[in-house]
Each structure stands twice: as structure tokens, then as C-alpha cells.
Amino acid sequence: MKIVVTVMLKDGVLDPQGRAIGHALGNLGFAGLNEVRAGKVIELDLAETDPARARQFGEDMARKLLANTVIESFRVDLPTP
């Protein structure tokens, strides 16, 4: 079963990568950007077949390794086939 973990910086945490992307987009003529935030997406293919257990595995992995929960939040999604 595939799961997708999305990790983003929490609101209020400075995002220099997002600012750099926003600045570069502005230089390329893309006007009207209020804010750009950058994060990461991790796709995992698990042997688990139970959706609730797969989600729990994803949350456990995010808390232990994939996200720094002091400054980042995360979301675990189970994409529909």
C-alpha cells in the first residue's frame, strides 16, 4: 500500500528556500505571489494492506525520522488507486 507523507515548516518558521523560490519566480515575471513555502513529499510503498495501520506507520515514521516536529508539521495521505 502506498502512502504519501508531506512535511512543511510550521507557520511562523522562517522559510529561506521558499523566499528564494518566490524571489526567483518574481524575477521570471510571475507577479502576485504573496508567499511561497517549500516542503518535501515522501512516497512510501508499504507491505501493509490495512489502511489504518499504514497511516499509523506513516505517522510513526514521520515523528521518528521524516519530520522535525519542533519546526515542521506533517500529513499522511493514502492516495486512491
DRENKEFI-615824 format. One line per field, with one value per atom (N, C-alpha, C): residue number from 0; atom name; x, y negated, z. Coordinates in Angstrom, 2 decimals, always signed. Layout:
N
seq [NUM | ...];
atom [CA | ...];
xx [X | ...];
yy [Y | ...];
zz [Z | ...];
// end
This chain:
81
seq [0 | 0 | 0 | 1 | 1 | 1 | 2 | 2 | 2 | 3 | 3 | 3 | 4 | 4 | 4 | 5 | 5 | 5 | 6 | 6 | 6 | 7 | 7 | 7 | 8 | 8 | 8 | 9 | 9 | 9 | 10 | 10 | 10 | 11 | 11 | 11 | 12 | 12 | 12 | 13 | 13 | 13 | 14 | 14 | 14 | 15 | 15 | 15 | 16 | 16 | 16 | 17 | 17 | 17 | 18 | 18 | 18 | 19 | 19 | 19 | 20 | 20 | 20 | 21 | 21 | 21 | 22 | 22 | 22 | 23 | 23 | 23 | 24 | 24 | 24 | 25 | 25 | 25 | 26 | 26 | 26 | 27 | 27 | 27 | 28 | 28 | 28 | 29 | 29 | 29 | 30 | 30 | 30 | 31 | 31 | 31 | 32 | 32 | 32 | 33 | 33 | 33 | 34 | 34 | 34 | 35 | 35 | 35 | 36 | 36 | 36 | 37 | 37 | 37 | 38 | 38 | 38 | 39 | 39 | 39 | 40 | 40 | 40 | 41 | 41 | 41 | 42 | 42 | 42 | 43 | 43 | 43 | 44 | 44 | 44 | 45 | 45 | 45 | 46 | 46 | 46 | 47 | 47 | 47 | 48 | 48 | 48 | 49 | 49 | 49 | 50 | 50 | 50 | 51 | 51 | 51 | 52 | 52 | 52 | 53 | 53 | 53 | 54 | 54 | 54 | 55 | 55 | 55 | 56 | 56 | 56 | 57 | 57 | 57 | 58 | 58 | 58 | 59 | 59 | 59 | 60 | 60 | 60 | 61 | 61 | 61 | 62 | 62 | 62 | 63 | 63 | 63 | 64 | 64 | 64 | 65 | 65 | 65 | 66 | 66 | 66 | 67 | 67 | 67 | 68 | 68 | 68 | 69 | 69 | 69 | 70 | 70 | 70 | 71 | 71 | 71 | 72 | 72 | 72 | 73 | 73 | 73 | 74 | 74 | 74 | 75 | 75 | 75 | 76 | 76 | 76 | 77 | 77 | 77 | 78 | 78 | 78 | 79 | 79 | 79 | 80 | 80 | 80];
atom [N | CA | C | N | CA | C | N | CA | C | N | CA | C | N | CA | C | N | CA | C | N | CA | C | N | CA | C | N | CA | C | N | CA | C | N | CA | C | N | CA | C | N | CA | C | N | CA | C | N | CA | C | N | CA | C | N | CA | C | N | CA | C | N | CA | C | N | CA | C | N | CA | C | N | CA | C | N | CA | C | N | CA | C | N | CA | C | N | CA | C | N | CA | C | N | CA | C | N | CA | C | N | CA | C | N | CA | C | N | CA | C | N | CA | C | N | CA | C | N | CA | C | N | CA | C | N | CA | C | N | CA | C | N | CA | C | N | CA | C | N | CA | C | N | CA | C | N | CA | C | N | CA | C | N | CA | C | N | CA | C | N | CA | C | N | CA | C | N | CA | C | N | CA | C | N | CA | C | N | CA | C | N | CA | C | N | CA | C | N | CA | C | N | CA | C | N | CA | C | N | CA | C | N | CA | C | N | CA | C | N | CA | C | N | CA | C | N | CA | C | N | CA | C | N | CA | C | N | CA | C | N | CA | C | N | CA | C | N | CA | C | N | CA | C | N | CA | C | N | CA | C | N | CA | C | N | CA | C | N | CA | C | N | CA | C | N | CA | C | N | CA | C | N | CA | C | N | CA | C | N | CA | C];
xx [+0.84 | +0.00 | +0.89 | +0.55 | +1.33 | +0.77 | +1.70 | +1.33 | +2.21 | +1.72 | +2.46 | +2.55 | +3.76 | +3.99 | +4.43 | +3.68 | +4.01 | +4.49 | +5.68 | +6.29 | +6.45 | +5.96 | +6.07 | +6.55 | +7.24 | +7.60 | +6.31 | +6.31 | +5.15 | +5.02 | +3.79 | +3.56 | +4.43 | +5.01 | +5.87 | +7.34 | +7.67 | +9.07 | +9.60 | +10.72 | +11.32 | +11.62 | +11.25 | +11.43 | +12.32 | +13.65 | +14.54 | +14.45 | +14.22 | +14.09 | +12.83 | +11.74 | +10.51 | +10.67 | +11.36 | +11.61 | +12.45 | +13.49 | +14.35 | +13.55 | +12.69 | +11.85 | +10.91 | +10.28 | +9.39 | +10.10 | +11.32 | +12.11 | +12.44 | +12.88 | +13.22 | +11.99 | +10.86 | +9.63 | +9.26 | +9.42 | +9.17 | +10.08 | +11.36 | +12.31 | +11.97 | +11.27 | +10.86 | +9.53 | +8.99 | +7.78 | +6.48 | +6.57 | +5.36 | +5.00 | +4.08 | +3.70 | +2.55 | +2.34 | +1.18 | +1.39 | +2.62 | +2.88 | +2.95 | +2.09 | +2.14 | +3.19 | +3.22 | +4.17 | +4.39 | +5.61 | +5.94 | +6.54 | +6.03 | +6.55 | +7.04 | +8.18 | +8.73 | +8.68 | +8.46 | +8.42 | +8.96 | +8.60 | +9.05 | +7.92 | +7.94 | +6.96 | +7.72 | +7.33 | +7.98 | +6.92 | +7.14 | +6.23 | +6.82 | +6.00 | +6.45 | +5.51 | +6.07 | +5.28 | +5.45 | +4.40 | +4.44 | +3.85 | +4.30 | +3.72 | +2.36 | +2.10 | +0.85 | -0.35 | -1.43 | -2.64 | -3.80 | -3.70 | -4.75 | -4.50 | -5.45 | -5.24 | -4.96 | -5.64 | -5.42 | -4.01 | -3.58 | -2.21 | -1.16 | -1.41 | -0.48 | -0.35 | -1.47 | -1.44 | -0.65 | -0.87 | -0.16 | +1.34 | +1.73 | +3.15 | +3.73 | +3.01 | +3.47 | +3.65 | +2.68 | +2.79 | +3.97 | +4.17 | +5.32 | +6.64 | +6.74 | +7.97 | +8.22 | +7.16 | +7.31 | +7.79 | +7.21 | +7.61 | +9.04 | +9.47 | +10.79 | +11.91 | +11.60 | +12.69 | +12.35 | +11.20 | +10.92 | +10.67 | +10.20 | +9.90 | +10.57 | +11.03 | +11.49 | +10.27 | +9.58 | +8.28 | +8.36 | +9.56 | +9.70 | +9.36 | +9.81 | +9.61 | +8.79 | +8.49 | +7.76 | +6.47 | +5.48 | +4.27 | +4.25 | +3.43 | +3.37 | +1.94 | +1.70 | +0.40 | +0.65 | -0.11 | -0.01 | -1.26 | -1.09 | -2.21 | -2.07 | -3.20 | -3.26 | -3.91 | -3.11 | -3.68 | -4.64 | -5.68 | -6.60 | -6.01 | -6.18 | -5.58 | -6.21];
yy [+1.17 | +0.00 | -1.23 | -2.18 | -3.41 | -4.44 | -5.17 | -6.33 | -7.49 | -8.68 | -9.89 | -10.74 | -11.06 | -11.92 | -13.28 | -14.31 | -15.69 | -16.42 | -17.01 | -17.71 | -19.19 | -20.06 | -21.51 | -22.19 | -23.31 | -24.11 | -24.66 | -24.73 | -25.27 | -26.76 | -27.26 | -28.70 | -29.45 | -30.54 | -31.35 | -30.98 | -29.84 | -29.43 | -29.99 | -30.69 | -31.30 | -30.22 | -30.51 | -29.56 | -30.20 | -30.16 | -30.80 | -30.19 | -28.88 | -28.25 | -28.76 | -28.85 | -29.39 | -30.83 | -31.63 | -33.04 | -33.12 | -32.27 | -32.27 | -31.86 | -30.87 | -30.45 | -31.58 | -32.22 | -33.34 | -34.48 | -34.79 | -35.86 | -35.50 | -34.26 | -33.82 | -33.85 | -33.43 | -33.47 | -34.90 | -35.81 | -37.22 | -37.75 | -37.36 | -37.79 | -37.23 | -36.10 | -35.49 | -36.05 | -37.03 | -37.69 | -37.16 | -36.27 | -35.76 | -36.69 | -37.60 | -38.61 | -38.10 | -38.77 | -38.48 | -37.38 | -36.98 | -35.95 | -36.61 | -36.21 | -36.76 | -36.05 | -34.72 | -33.95 | -32.60 | -32.11 | -30.79 | -29.99 | -28.79 | -27.91 | -26.63 | -26.13 | -24.92 | -23.80 | -22.59 | -21.43 | -20.22 | -19.06 | -17.83 | -16.81 | -15.96 | -14.89 | -13.58 | -12.64 | -11.33 | -10.28 | -9.50 | -8.42 | -7.11 | -6.33 | -5.05 | -3.94 | -2.83 | -1.67 | -0.63 | -0.40 | +0.49 | +1.86 | +2.87 | +4.20 | +4.27 | +3.35 | +3.32 | +3.14 | +3.86 | +3.75 | +3.06 | +2.92 | +2.25 | +0.74 | -0.05 | -1.50 | -2.19 | -1.79 | -2.42 | -2.14 | -0.92 | -0.57 | -1.26 | -1.35 | -2.03 | -3.49 | -4.14 | -5.54 | -5.67 | -4.76 | -4.80 | -4.62 | -3.69 | -3.51 | -4.81 | -5.45 | -6.71 | -7.78 | -7.89 | -8.87 | -8.57 | -7.29 | -6.92 | -7.25 | -6.94 | -7.24 | -8.74 | -9.51 | -10.96 | -11.52 | -11.06 | -11.56 | -11.17 | -9.98 | -9.49 | -9.94 | -10.18 | -10.49 | -11.53 | -11.44 | -12.23 | -13.71 | -14.05 | -15.45 | -15.82 | -17.05 | -17.63 | -18.30 | -17.62 | -18.10 | -19.37 | -19.83 | -21.11 | -22.25 | -22.13 | -23.22 | -22.81 | -21.51 | -21.05 | -20.33 | -20.43 | -19.63 | -18.63 | -17.60 | -16.60 | -16.11 | -15.52 | -14.95 | -13.62 | -12.61 | -11.29 | -11.06 | -10.79 | -10.53 | -9.15 | -8.53 | -7.26 | -7.55 | -7.69 | -8.02 | -6.93 | -7.33 | -6.35 | -5.77 | -4.47 | -3.84 | -4.28];
zz [+0.00 | +0.00 | +0.00 | -0.86 | -0.93 | +0.04 | +0.67 | +1.47 | +1.05 | +1.29 | +0.96 | +2.22 | +2.63 | +3.79 | +3.26 | +3.61 | +3.21 | +4.46 | +4.37 | +5.50 | +5.12 | +5.98 | +5.75 | +7.02 | +6.86 | +8.02 | +8.67 | +9.98 | +10.68 | +10.40 | +10.53 | +10.38 | +11.37 | +10.91 | +11.77 | +11.71 | +11.12 | +10.98 | +9.67 | +9.74 | +8.56 | +7.51 | +6.26 | +5.16 | +4.09 | +4.26 | +3.29 | +1.89 | +1.80 | +0.49 | -0.21 | +0.51 | -0.06 | -0.51 | +0.29 | -0.09 | -1.35 | -1.45 | -2.64 | -3.88 | -3.75 | -4.87 | -5.27 | -4.29 | -4.57 | -5.27 | -4.82 | -5.44 | -6.89 | -7.11 | -8.47 | -9.38 | -8.89 | -9.70 | -10.05 | -9.09 | -9.37 | -10.45 | -10.41 | -11.44 | -12.81 | -12.84 | -14.10 | -14.62 | -13.90 | -14.37 | -13.77 | -12.82 | -12.17 | -11.02 | -11.28 | -10.30 | -9.44 | -8.33 | -7.49 | -6.48 | -6.24 | -5.23 | -3.85 | -2.96 | -1.61 | -0.76 | -0.85 | -0.06 | -0.75 | -0.66 | -1.18 | -0.03 | +0.21 | +1.23 | +0.55 | +0.95 | +0.37 | +1.41 | +0.94 | +1.83 | +1.11 | +1.62 | +0.97 | +0.97 | -0.03 | -0.18 | -0.25 | +0.62 | +0.65 | +0.33 | -0.73 | -1.10 | -0.61 | +0.05 | +0.61 | +0.14 | -0.24 | -0.63 | +0.47 | +1.23 | +2.38 | +2.04 | +2.74 | +2.59 | +3.29 | +4.19 | +4.95 | +4.02 | +4.28 | +3.46 | +4.18 | +5.49 | +6.27 | +6.25 | +5.72 | +5.62 | +6.96 | +8.01 | +9.31 | +9.83 | +9.67 | +10.10 | +9.23 | +7.93 | +7.03 | +7.42 | +7.71 | +8.14 | +9.45 | +10.38 | +11.65 | +11.45 | +10.56 | +10.24 | +9.70 | +8.79 | +8.22 | +9.28 | +10.19 | +11.27 | +12.18 | +12.49 | +13.34 | +12.65 | +11.35 | +10.61 | +10.55 | +10.35 | +10.27 | +11.61 | +12.70 | +14.03 | +14.37 | +13.95 | +14.33 | +13.40 | +12.11 | +11.17 | +10.12 | +9.52 | +8.31 | +8.59 | +9.79 | +10.11 | +11.43 | +11.51 | +12.77 | +13.38 | +14.28 | +14.75 | +15.59 | +15.92 | +16.61 | +15.64 | +14.39 | +13.43 | +12.21 | +12.07 | +10.89 | +11.30 | +10.43 | +10.58 | +9.43 | +9.57 | +8.51 | +8.35 | +7.20 | +6.87 | +6.17 | +6.52 | +5.88 | +5.06 | +3.78 | +2.88 | +2.27 | +2.03 | +1.31 | -0.03 | -1.10 | -2.40 | -2.88 | -3.56 | -4.11 | -5.39 | -5.58 | -6.76 | -8.06];
// end
